[in-house]
Every structure is written in C-alpha cells, then in structure tokens.
Amino acid sequence: MLEFINIDSKVLIHFATKLTLSIVSFLIIYFIRVLLIKGLIKTNTKVQKIDPTLMPITITVIKYAAFIISILIILNIFGANTNGIIAIIGAAGLGLALALKDTLQNIASGIMLIFLRPFNINDYIECNSNSGTVIEINLFTTTLKTVDGLFLFVPNNLLWNASIKNYTRNGLRRLDFFVAVSYADQLNLVSKLLMNIAESEKKVLKDPIPMVVVTTLGESSIQLLLRCWTKNDDYWEVNYSLNKIVKESLENSGITIPFPQRDVHLHISNKTSESRSKVIHALQEHK
C-alpha cells in the first residue's frame, strides 16, 4: 500500500512539475508577445518604418505564431511526439482547407491586397455596391467607413475579385459640371461666363486647363459641360460652390435655365360652338 502511495505521489509530483513548466512557458511567451507588439507599435509611431496597411496583419501573425509555439512547447514538455502531431495537424489542415474554402480565399485575397496595394489606409474606394474610406485591412476583412459614418466589414475575397475604383490614389479629381440653357440664349456668352467662373474659383486648378463644351442638343434645352480639376479634399466644396455661383450668375446675366416642357395642341371637330366653349372654359379653369 505504501509503495502504491509512493508511486502515485511521484506521478503527481512529475505531472505537477510539467504542468508548472507549461504554465511558466506559456506566460513567458505571452509576455514576450505583448512586449513585442507594444515595442513594434511604439517604434513604428516614432520612425514610421512599417506601412499602416501592414501593421494589423503583422500583429495578427505575431499572435498566431506565439500561440502555435506555446502549444508545441507544452506538448514537448509532456513528452508528446510533436512530429506526429505536426503530421496530424497537416492532415487536419487539409480537411479544414476544403471545409473553409471561402475563409481561406479571404486570407489569400487579404495577402494579395496588402502586397499589391490597390489601396492604402485612408483611401476612399468604391467596389461594387461598397464604398468608403479604408480604415483597416486584416487577413479576413477590410473595414470601410462610409460618408454617413457607418462601418462596413467587406470580405477580402469580394474586393480582390472585383474592380476597385480608388478616388484618392491620383491626388486630383475631375469635376464635370453640366448646365442646361435655352435655345434662345447665346452659347458664346454662356461659355465665356462659365469659363470666368472656373477661373475665378481659387480651388479649381489652372492645370489641367478648365474647358467648356456643348454636349447635347435636347428637346427643350442645350446642355453644356464645364470640366475642371480639383484636389481630392476640395472636390465636394468646389462642386457645391459651383452650383450656387453658376445659378446666380446665369440669372444675373439674363440667361434662362429651362425646364422640360411640352406643347399640347387641342383639335375639336364636329362639335357645336356651345360645346366648344364649354371645353375651352373647362381648360381655362384647370389652368
């Protein structure tokens, strides 16, 4: 009986020792991971060596690497055959890869987005029905902030497999401003007026040169296009400003801004003069 108790106590002590070593190893790796991430963020804040796009994925890789190393060390402490476990994990990983095909596609797409850089942090992009400012790029999703303050979490696979329109990359943006005037107005006068407005607007760039052209001869109006360039940050301010200035300038110059209209000719036949008078009277009351 005493021998059994002695053997049992040795087993418990041996297990407790390994458990203690495992906990200590896990805590050491955990604190190393925390210090490494904090040091990376602090250093990058000062010297800006790592692109903001790469920071989230770098931190994620460090976390997963630390976790995997911890598991392998703990298994090794308990005497497990890590080579066999790695082989089992590989086989299980193949099964998971088939089951999580879409998730792995998001990871692969995230890596491609990060290295090929179709957009960076703080770029305003549009992809299919999704648009907004890029806040963060992770392994699985890209976070966008819309103009009305909403957050979109877009799977990376949707971004990588579709056309991406980047409004920020070039630094400049073209503004196409359409103006409709009456057929009775002089086009040279209208064109000169629009050019003067573009040249007097401080946030409209001088190069490329603004231009005014006639684009459409419509049913009730002639449509002109004022095309100019602005910086990205000034685009909407210039757009709103032109709406106000062009409207006021056209009115002050006596130029008509027409609205869609249609002439209706009423023909009355085989009616008495009394019936004709009633119809005309009814139409006048309707007006």
C-alpha positions in Angstrom: 0.0 0.0 0.0 2.8 2.4 0.9 4.6 1.6 -2.3 1.5 2.4 -4.3 1.1 5.7 -2.5 4.8 6.5 -3.1 4.5 5.7 -6.8 1.3 7.7 -7.1 2.8 10.7 -5.3 5.8 10.6 -7.7 3.5 10.6 -10.7 1.6 13.6 -9.2 4.8 15.5 -8.5 6.1 14.7 -12.0 2.8 15.9 -13.6 2.7 19.0 -11.4 6.3 19.8 -12.4 5.4 19.5 -16.1 2.2 21.5 -15.6 4.1 24.2 -13.8 6.7 24.3 -16.6 3.9 24.5 -19.2 2.2 27.4 -17.4 5.5 29.2 -17.0 6.4 28.7 -20.6 3.0 29.9 -21.8 3.3 33.0 -19.6 6.8 33.8 -20.8 5.8 33.5 -24.5 2.6 35.5 -23.7 4.6 38.4 -22.2 7.2 38.3 -25.0 4.3 38.5 -27.5 2.8 41.5 -25.6 6.2 43.3 -25.3 7.0 42.6 -29.0 3.7 44.1 -30.2 3.9 47.1 -27.9 7.5 47.7 -28.9 6.6 47.4 -32.6 3.7 49.9 -32.3 5.8 52.3 -30.2 8.8 52.1 -32.6 6.6 52.5 -35.7 4.9 55.5 -34.2 8.3 57.2 -33.9 10.0 56.2 -37.1 7.1 55.2 -39.3 9.1 52.3 -40.9 6.1 50.0 -41.3 3.2 51.0 -43.6 -0.1 51.4 -41.7 -1.6 48.8 -44.0 0.8 46.2 -42.8 0.5 46.8 -39.1 -2.8 44.9 -38.4 -1.7 41.8 -40.3 1.8 41.9 -38.7 0.3 42.0 -35.2 -2.1 39.1 -36.2 0.8 37.0 -37.4 2.7 37.6 -34.2 -0.3 36.5 -32.1 -0.9 33.3 -34.1 2.8 32.4 -34.1 3.1 32.9 -30.4 0.1 30.7 -29.8 1.4 27.9 -32.0 4.8 28.0 -30.4 3.2 27.8 -27.0 1.2 24.7 -27.9 4.3 23.0 -29.4 6.4 23.7 -26.3 3.7 22.5 -23.9 3.3 19.3 -25.9 7.0 18.7 -25.9 7.2 19.2 -22.1 4.6 16.5 -21.7 6.6 14.2 -23.9 4.3 14.1 -26.8 5.6 13.2 -30.3 5.5 16.7 -31.9 6.5 15.3 -35.3 3.4 13.0 -35.3 1.2 15.8 -34.1 2.5 18.1 -36.8 1.6 15.4 -39.4 -1.9 15.1 -37.9 -2.3 18.8 -37.9 -1.3 18.8 -41.6 -3.9 16.2 -42.4 -6.5 18.0 -40.4 -5.5 21.3 -42.1 -6.2 19.8 -45.5 -9.7 18.8 -44.3 -10.2 22.3 -42.9 -9.0 23.8 -46.1 -11.7 22.1 -48.0 -14.3 23.0 -45.4 -13.2 26.6 -45.0 -12.5 27.3 -48.7 -14.2 30.7 -48.6 -12.3 31.7 -45.5 -9.0 30.7 -47.0 -9.9 32.7 -50.1 -10.4 35.8 -47.9 -6.9 35.2 -46.3 -5.3 34.8 -49.7 -7.1 37.8 -51.0 -6.0 39.8 -47.9 -2.4 39.0 -48.5 -2.7 40.0 -52.2 -4.4 43.3 -51.3 -1.6 44.1 -48.8 1.3 43.3 -51.1 -0.1 44.7 -54.4 -1.6 47.7 -52.7 -4.6 48.7 -54.9 -5.5 51.0 -52.0 -4.0 52.1 -48.7 -5.3 53.2 -45.3 -7.4 56.4 -45.6 -8.0 56.0 -49.3 -11.6 56.4 -50.5 -12.6 53.4 -52.6 -15.6 52.0 -54.4 -16.1 48.3 -55.2 -19.4 47.0 -56.5 -22.0 48.4 -54.1 -19.5 49.1 -51.3 -17.8 52.5 -50.9 -16.0 54.3 -48.1 -12.7 55.3 -46.5 -10.3 52.4 -45.8 -9.8 52.1 -42.0 -8.1 48.8 -41.7 -7.0 45.8 -43.7 -7.0 42.4 -41.9 -6.5 38.8 -43.1 -10.2 38.2 -43.4 -11.9 41.5 -44.0 -11.3 45.2 -44.9 -13.0 47.8 -42.8 -14.5 50.8 -44.6 -16.1 54.0 -43.1 -18.9 55.4 -45.3 -19.6 59.1 -45.8 -22.6 58.9 -43.4 -20.4 57.4 -40.6 -21.3 53.7 -41.0 -18.7 51.0 -40.8 -18.6 48.3 -43.5 -16.7 45.0 -43.0 -16.1 43.7 -46.5 -14.7 40.2 -47.1 -11.3 40.5 -48.8 -12.4 38.0 -51.5 -15.1 40.4 -52.7 -12.6 43.2 -53.1 -9.9 41.1 -54.8 -12.3 39.5 -57.3 -13.9 42.8 -58.5 -12.8 46.1 -60.0 -11.8 48.7 -57.4 -12.2 52.4 -58.0 -9.7 54.4 -55.9 -10.7 58.1 -55.7 -7.6 59.1 -53.6 -4.6 57.5 -55.4 -4.1 60.2 -58.0 -4.4 63.2 -55.6 -6.6 65.0 -58.2 -10.1 64.6 -59.3 -12.0 65.8 -62.3 -15.3 67.7 -61.8 -17.9 67.5 -64.6 -20.5 70.2 -64.2 -23.5 70.2 -66.5 -25.5 73.3 -67.3 -28.7 73.5 -69.4 -29.7 76.7 -71.2 -32.4 77.8 -73.5 -32.2 77.7 -77.3 -32.7 81.4 -77.3 -29.5 82.1 -75.4 -26.2 82.9 -77.0 -23.8 79.9 -76.5 -20.7 82.1 -76.7 -21.9 84.2 -73.8 -22.8 81.2 -71.7 -19.4 79.5 -72.4 -17.5 82.7 -71.5 -19.5 83.1 -68.3 -18.7 79.5 -67.2 -15.0 79.9 -68.0 -14.9 83.1 -65.9 -16.5 81.3 -63.0 -14.0 78.4 -63.2 -11.0 80.8 -63.5 -12.2 82.8 -60.5 -12.7 79.8 -58.3 -9.5 79.6 -56.2 -9.7 75.8 -55.6 -10.1 75.0 -59.3 -6.7 74.0 -60.7 -5.2 76.0 -63.6 -3.5 72.9 -64.9 -5.2 70.9 -66.5 -7.0 73.9 -68.0 -10.8 74.1 -67.4 -12.9 73.7 -70.6 -16.5 74.3 -71.7 -18.1 72.3 -74.5 -21.6 71.7 -75.8 -22.6 68.1 -75.2 -26.3 67.7 -76.0 -29.0 69.4 -78.1 -32.0 68.3 -76.0 -35.7 68.6 -76.6 -36.1 71.8 -74.6 -32.5 72.9 -73.8 -28.9 72.9 -74.8 -26.6 71.2 -72.4 -23.1 72.5 -71.8 -20.3 70.8 -69.8 -17.9 72.7 -67.6 -14.9 70.4 -67.0 -12.3 71.3 -64.4 -9.9 69.6 -61.9 -9.5 70.0 -58.2 -7.6 68.4 -55.3 -9.3 65.4 -53.7 -10.0 67.3 -50.5 -11.6 70.2 -52.3 -13.9 68.2 -54.7 -17.2 68.4 -52.9 -16.6 72.0 -51.7 -16.0 73.2 -55.3 -19.0 71.2 -56.5 -21.4 72.7 -54.0 -19.9 76.2 -54.6 -20.3 76.0 -58.4 -24.0 75.0 -58.1 -24.7 78.3 -56.2 -22.4 80.6 -58.2 -23.5 79.3 -61.7 -27.2 79.6 -60.8 -26.8 83.2 -59.6 -24.5 84.2 -62.5 -26.9 82.9 -65.1 -29.8 84.7 -63.6 -27.9 88.0 -63.3 -26.9 87.7 -66.9 -30.5 87.1 -68.1 -29.7 83.6 -69.2 -32.7 81.2 -69.0 -32.3 77.8 -67.2 -35.1 75.9 -68.9 -37.2 73.1 -67.6 -38.7 70.2 -69.5 -41.9 71.3 -71.3 -44.3 70.0 -74.0 -46.7 71.9 -76.2 -50.2 70.3 -76.5 -52.4 71.3 -79.4 -56.1 70.5 -78.9 -58.2 70.0 -82.0 -62.0 69.9 -81.6 -64.1 68.6 -84.6 -67.8 68.1 -85.2 -68.8 70.0 -82.1 -71.3 72.8 -81.7 -70.0 76.2 -80.7 -71.6 75.8 -77.3 -69.8 72.5 -76.7 -66.5 74.1 -77.9 -67.0 77.0 -75.5 -67.6 74.6 -72.6 -64.4 72.6 -73.3 -62.3 75.8 -73.6 -63.8 77.1 -70.3 -63.0 73.9 -68.6 -59.4 74.0 -69.8 -59.1 77.6 -68.6 -60.4 76.7 -65.1 -57.9 73.8 -65.0 -55.0 76.1 -65.5 
